[in-house]
Protein backbone atom coordinates (compact mmCIF):
# COMPACT_ATOMS: atom_id res chain seq x y z
CA UNK A 1 0.00 0.00 0.00
CA UNK A 2 1.46 3.39 -0.97
CA UNK A 3 0.45 6.87 0.11
CA UNK A 4 1.53 10.25 -1.16
CA UNK A 5 1.16 13.42 0.83
CA UNK A 6 1.98 16.93 -0.29
CA UNK A 7 2.68 20.04 1.72
CA UNK A 8 4.30 18.18 4.59
CA UNK A 9 4.81 20.79 7.34
CA UNK A 10 7.97 21.26 9.29
CA UNK A 11 8.10 20.09 12.89
CA UNK A 12 10.06 21.36 15.86
CA UNK A 13 11.82 18.03 16.41
CA UNK A 14 14.90 18.91 14.38
CA UNK A 15 14.65 15.52 12.73
CA UNK A 16 15.87 14.91 9.19
CA UNK A 17 12.34 13.89 8.34
CA UNK A 18 10.90 17.22 9.49
CA UNK A 19 12.35 18.82 6.36
CA UNK A 20 10.39 16.71 3.89
CA UNK A 21 8.31 18.70 1.46
CA UNK A 22 6.47 15.68 0.09
CA UNK A 23 6.75 12.01 0.78
CA UNK A 24 5.41 8.67 -0.34
CA UNK A 25 5.63 5.76 2.06
CA UNK A 26 5.48 2.19 0.82
CA UNK A 27 4.97 -0.34 3.59
CA UNK A 28 5.96 -3.84 2.59
CA UNK A 29 6.64 -7.16 4.26
CA UNK A 30 10.31 -6.41 4.81
CA UNK A 31 10.66 -2.66 5.12
CA UNK A 32 9.83 0.82 3.93
CA UNK A 33 10.44 2.80 0.79
CA UNK A 34 10.37 6.56 1.21
CA UNK A 35 10.11 8.92 -1.75
CA UNK A 36 11.53 12.36 -1.07
CA UNK A 37 10.88 14.54 -4.08
CA UNK A 38 12.01 12.30 -6.96
CA UNK A 39 14.39 10.12 -4.94
CA UNK A 40 13.52 6.85 -3.25
CA UNK A 41 15.22 5.85 -0.01
CA UNK A 42 14.85 2.17 0.84
CA UNK A 43 14.96 1.19 4.50
CA UNK A 44 15.10 -2.50 5.44
CA UNK A 45 13.45 -3.20 8.76
CA UNK A 46 13.03 -6.64 10.28
CA UNK A 47 9.47 -7.87 10.86
CA UNK A 48 9.50 -7.50 14.69
CA UNK A 49 10.56 -3.88 14.31
CA UNK A 50 7.91 -3.32 11.64
CA UNK A 51 5.28 -4.58 14.06
CA UNK A 52 6.67 -2.29 16.74
CA UNK A 53 6.13 0.70 14.45
CA UNK A 54 2.36 0.01 14.47
CA UNK A 55 1.94 1.09 10.86
CA UNK A 56 -0.93 -1.27 9.95
CA UNK A 57 -4.12 0.46 8.89
CA UNK A 58 -7.59 -0.56 7.86
CA UNK A 59 -8.06 -1.02 4.12
CA UNK A 60 -8.60 2.31 2.44
CA UNK A 61 -7.80 4.35 5.55
CA UNK A 62 -5.57 7.32 4.78
CA UNK A 63 -2.82 8.18 7.29
CA UNK A 64 -2.53 11.65 8.68
CA UNK A 65 0.52 13.78 8.00
CA UNK A 66 1.43 13.54 11.69
CA UNK A 67 1.23 9.72 11.71
CA UNK A 68 3.57 9.54 8.70
CA UNK A 69 6.06 11.92 10.32
CA UNK A 70 5.99 9.90 13.55
CA UNK A 71 6.52 6.65 11.64
CA UNK A 72 9.42 8.12 9.68
CA UNK A 73 11.02 9.42 12.88
CA UNK A 74 10.78 5.92 14.38
CA UNK A 75 12.36 4.54 11.22
CA UNK A 76 15.13 7.09 11.46
CA UNK A 77 15.87 5.99 15.04
CA UNK A 78 15.98 2.34 13.96
CA UNK A 79 18.36 3.21 11.14
CA UNK A 80 20.84 5.45 12.97
CA UNK A 81 20.92 3.93 16.47
CA UNK A 82 22.22 0.51 17.45
CA UNK A 83 19.42 -1.09 19.41
CA UNK A 84 21.64 -3.05 21.80
CA UNK A 85 24.23 -0.45 22.79
CA UNK A 86 22.43 2.83 22.12
CA UNK A 87 25.46 4.02 20.14
CA UNK A 88 25.47 5.10 16.53
CA UNK A 89 24.68 2.28 14.12
CA UNK A 90 27.15 1.12 11.48
CA UNK A 91 25.05 2.93 8.86
CA UNK A 92 25.12 6.20 10.80
CA UNK A 93 28.81 6.03 11.67
CA UNK A 94 29.66 5.44 8.02
CA UNK A 95 27.74 8.60 7.13
CA UNK A 96 29.55 10.44 9.93
CA UNK A 97 32.89 9.19 8.61
CA UNK A 98 32.18 10.34 5.06
CA UNK A 99 31.17 13.78 6.34
CA UNK A 100 34.17 14.03 8.68
CA UNK A 101 36.58 13.15 5.87
CA UNK A 102 34.99 15.71 3.57
CA UNK A 103 35.29 18.43 6.25
CA UNK A 104 38.90 17.51 7.04
CA UNK A 105 39.80 17.68 3.37
CA UNK A 106 38.02 21.00 2.91
CA UNK A 107 39.53 22.69 5.96
CA UNK A 108 42.93 20.99 6.10
CA UNK A 109 42.09 19.60 9.53
CA UNK A 110 43.20 16.52 11.44
CA UNK A 111 40.91 13.51 11.72
CA UNK A 112 41.46 10.64 14.13
CA UNK A 113 39.94 7.16 14.08
CA UNK A 114 39.92 4.34 16.63
CA UNK A 115 38.81 0.77 16.04
CA UNK A 116 38.03 -1.12 19.26
CA UNK A 117 37.55 -4.88 19.52
CA UNK A 118 36.57 -6.64 22.76
CA UNK A 119 39.08 -9.29 23.82
CA UNK A 120 38.03 -12.96 24.00
CA UNK A 121 34.40 -12.03 23.47
CA UNK A 122 33.57 -15.44 22.01
CA UNK A 123 34.40 -16.96 25.38
CA UNK A 124 31.69 -14.84 26.99
CA UNK A 125 29.05 -16.27 24.65
CA UNK A 126 30.43 -19.80 24.90
CA UNK A 127 30.80 -19.86 28.69
CA UNK A 128 27.90 -17.69 29.83
CA UNK A 129 25.44 -17.59 26.92
CA UNK A 130 24.37 -14.98 24.40
CA UNK A 131 22.30 -13.04 26.94
CA UNK A 132 25.52 -12.45 28.86
CA UNK A 133 27.23 -11.38 25.64
CA UNK A 134 24.43 -8.90 25.00
CA UNK A 135 24.76 -7.58 28.54
CA UNK A 136 28.49 -7.02 28.03
CA UNK A 137 27.94 -5.21 24.72
CA UNK A 138 25.23 -3.06 26.26
CA UNK A 139 27.42 -2.06 29.20
CA UNK A 140 30.44 -1.38 27.00
CA UNK A 141 28.22 0.79 24.82
CA UNK A 142 27.07 2.71 27.88
CA UNK A 143 30.64 3.33 29.00
CA UNK A 144 31.87 4.36 25.56
CA UNK A 145 28.84 6.59 25.08
CA UNK A 146 29.91 8.62 28.10
CA UNK A 147 33.34 9.45 26.68
CA UNK A 148 32.66 12.08 23.99
CA UNK A 149 32.91 15.62 25.30
CA UNK A 150 32.62 17.49 22.00
CA UNK A 151 32.02 16.41 18.42
CA UNK A 152 33.57 12.96 18.80
CA UNK A 153 31.38 10.18 17.45
CA UNK A 154 31.25 6.61 18.78
CA UNK A 155 29.38 3.74 17.16
CA UNK A 156 29.06 -0.01 17.03
CA UNK A 157 30.72 -1.23 13.86
CA UNK A 158 29.48 -4.81 14.10
CA UNK A 159 29.62 -7.72 16.53
CA UNK A 160 32.02 -6.83 19.33
CA UNK A 161 33.76 -4.11 17.31
CA UNK A 162 33.31 -0.39 17.92
CA UNK A 163 34.59 2.74 16.18
CA UNK A 164 35.32 6.29 17.28
CA UNK A 165 35.73 9.30 14.97
CA UNK A 166 37.67 12.25 16.34
CA UNK A 167 37.52 15.45 14.28
CA UNK A 168 40.47 17.82 14.71
CA UNK A 169 42.46 15.17 16.63
CA UNK A 170 46.11 14.55 15.78
CA UNK A 171 47.73 11.23 16.67
CA UNK A 172 48.55 12.19 20.25
CA UNK A 173 44.96 13.27 20.94
CA UNK A 174 43.59 10.17 19.21
CA UNK A 175 45.79 7.83 21.25
CA UNK A 176 44.81 9.68 24.43
CA UNK A 177 41.12 9.15 23.65
CA UNK A 178 41.79 5.47 22.92
CA UNK A 179 43.55 5.07 26.26
CA UNK A 180 40.57 6.61 28.07
CA UNK A 181 38.29 4.16 26.27
CA UNK A 182 40.52 1.22 27.21
CA UNK A 183 40.63 2.30 30.83
CA UNK A 184 36.90 2.88 31.21
CA UNK A 185 36.14 -0.57 29.79
CA UNK A 186 38.59 -2.55 31.90
CA UNK A 187 38.28 -0.54 35.12
CA UNK A 188 35.14 -2.25 36.47
CA UNK A 189 33.85 -5.79 35.80
CA UNK A 190 30.49 -6.15 34.07
CA UNK A 191 27.85 -7.47 36.46
CA UNK A 192 25.54 -10.09 34.91
CA UNK A 193 21.96 -10.75 36.00
CA UNK A 194 23.01 -13.90 37.91
CA UNK A 195 25.57 -11.95 39.95
CA UNK A 196 28.60 -13.07 37.92
CA UNK A 197 31.27 -10.41 37.41
CA UNK A 198 33.09 -10.49 34.09
CA UNK A 199 36.34 -8.63 33.48
CA UNK A 200 36.28 -7.07 30.03
CA UNK A 201 39.22 -5.66 28.09
CA UNK A 202 39.60 -4.19 24.64
CA UNK A 203 42.29 -3.89 21.97
CA UNK A 204 42.36 -0.60 20.10
CA UNK A 205 43.95 0.61 16.89
CA UNK A 206 44.37 4.40 16.64
CA UNK A 207 45.33 6.44 13.56
CA UNK A 208 45.17 10.05 12.46
CA UNK A 209 45.89 12.06 9.35
CA UNK A 210 44.88 15.44 7.96
CA UNK A 211 43.50 17.52 5.12
CA UNK A 212 43.50 16.13 1.60
CA UNK A 213 45.46 13.12 2.88
CA UNK A 214 42.32 11.85 4.64
CA UNK A 215 41.09 8.69 2.97
CA UNK A 216 38.37 6.46 4.44
CA UNK A 217 39.70 3.13 3.20
CA UNK A 218 43.32 3.87 4.10
CA UNK A 219 42.42 5.04 7.61
CA UNK A 220 40.16 2.04 8.29
CA UNK A 221 42.82 -0.39 7.05
CA UNK A 222 45.53 1.26 9.16
CA UNK A 223 43.35 1.27 12.28
CA UNK A 224 42.47 -2.38 11.71
CA UNK A 225 46.14 -3.35 11.34
CA UNK A 226 47.08 -1.45 14.49
CA UNK A 227 44.25 -3.15 16.39
CA UNK A 228 45.57 -6.58 15.44
CA UNK A 229 49.04 -5.56 16.55
CA UNK A 230 47.48 -4.82 19.95
CA UNK A 231 45.91 -8.29 19.90
CA UNK A 232 49.18 -9.97 18.95
CA UNK A 233 51.09 -8.15 21.70
CA UNK A 234 48.80 -9.42 24.44
CA UNK A 235 45.50 -7.48 24.18
CA UNK A 236 44.18 -4.78 26.54
CA UNK A 237 46.29 -2.09 24.91
CA UNK A 238 46.33 0.69 22.33
CA UNK A 239 48.53 0.64 19.26
CA UNK A 240 48.85 3.09 16.39
CA UNK A 241 50.46 2.82 12.99
CA UNK A 242 51.06 4.53 9.65
CA UNK A 243 48.21 5.26 7.30
CA UNK A 244 49.21 3.49 4.10
CA UNK A 245 48.27 5.49 1.03
CA UNK A 246 50.37 6.74 -1.84
CA UNK A 247 49.76 10.38 -0.84
CA UNK A 248 49.35 10.00 2.91
CA UNK A 249 52.29 10.91 5.14
CA UNK A 250 53.60 8.09 7.28
CA UNK A 251 53.08 8.50 11.03
CA UNK A 252 55.51 6.52 13.15
CA UNK A 253 53.96 3.64 15.02
CA UNK A 254 53.84 3.62 18.80
PyMOL commands that set and color helices and strands:
alter all, ss='L'
color gray80, all
select helices_A, chain A and resi 16-19+47-53+65-80+90-107+121-128+130-145+171-186+211-213+216-232
alter helices_A, ss='H'
color red, helices_A
select strands_A, chain A and resi 2-6+22-27+31-36+39-44+110-118+153-158+161-167+190-191+197-198+202-210+238-240
alter strands_A, ss='S'
color yellow, strands_A
deselect
rebuild
show_as cartoon
